[in-house]
Amino acid sequence: MSKYTPLWEYVQKNGSETLKLTFEEIQNIAGVPIDHSFLQYKKELTEYGYQAGKISMKEQTVIFNKMD
């Protein structure tokens, strides 16, 4: 289990085609702040049927997209 597993499960349970979360929301869900390692961990998300889309440092948001 990775440190972002709670986040992946949250995204999957949400079931939306597209889900936009702030860095603060991600920290609250995952229990850890988003950091540079997120770029490595985001590959795990495909196992849950989603992929990380745009990561905005300016807006401090991440968009998650459901895979076909």
N, C-alpha and C positions, 0 to 999 in steps of 0.2 A: 504494500500500500504506500503510495507516495503522499507527500504533504498536501498535494492538491486533490486527492481523491474525493474529499467532501464537496469540493467545488464541481468536479466532473459529475458527481451524482446529482447535485442540485440542478445543474444545467440539463441533464438528461430527464430528470423528473419534471422540470418545467415544461418540456415538450414543444416549446415554441420553435417556429422556423428560424427566427432570429431573436437573439437575446442580448441586450446591452447592459453591462454591469460596470459600475465605477470601481476603481481600485479599492476604495473604502468598503464597498459591498463585498468584493472578493475577499478582503481580509476578514470581514465578519463571518463569511460563510466558511472559508478554508481554515480560519484560525491562525493564519500566517500572512504577513504582508507580501504583496506581489513584488518580486525582485527580478534581477537579470536571469536567474535560473528558470523563470517561467517560460522563457523561450525554448528551453530544453524539455521541460515537462509537458508543454502543450501538445506534444506528439501523442501522449497517452489519451488525449481526448477523443481521438478517432475510434477507440475501443468502445466509446459510449455513444457513437453515432453523430458526433459533432466535430467541428474544427474551429479553431480560433481564427477569426478574421482580422479586421483592423484593430490594432492596438494604438490608441492615441495617447501620447505622452502629454500633449497640450490639454486635452479634455480629461485625462486620466480615466479612460474607459477602455473596455475590451468588448468587441462584438463577437458573439458565438453564433455560428451558422450550422443548421442541421444538414447533414450529408444526405444525398439522394440514395 
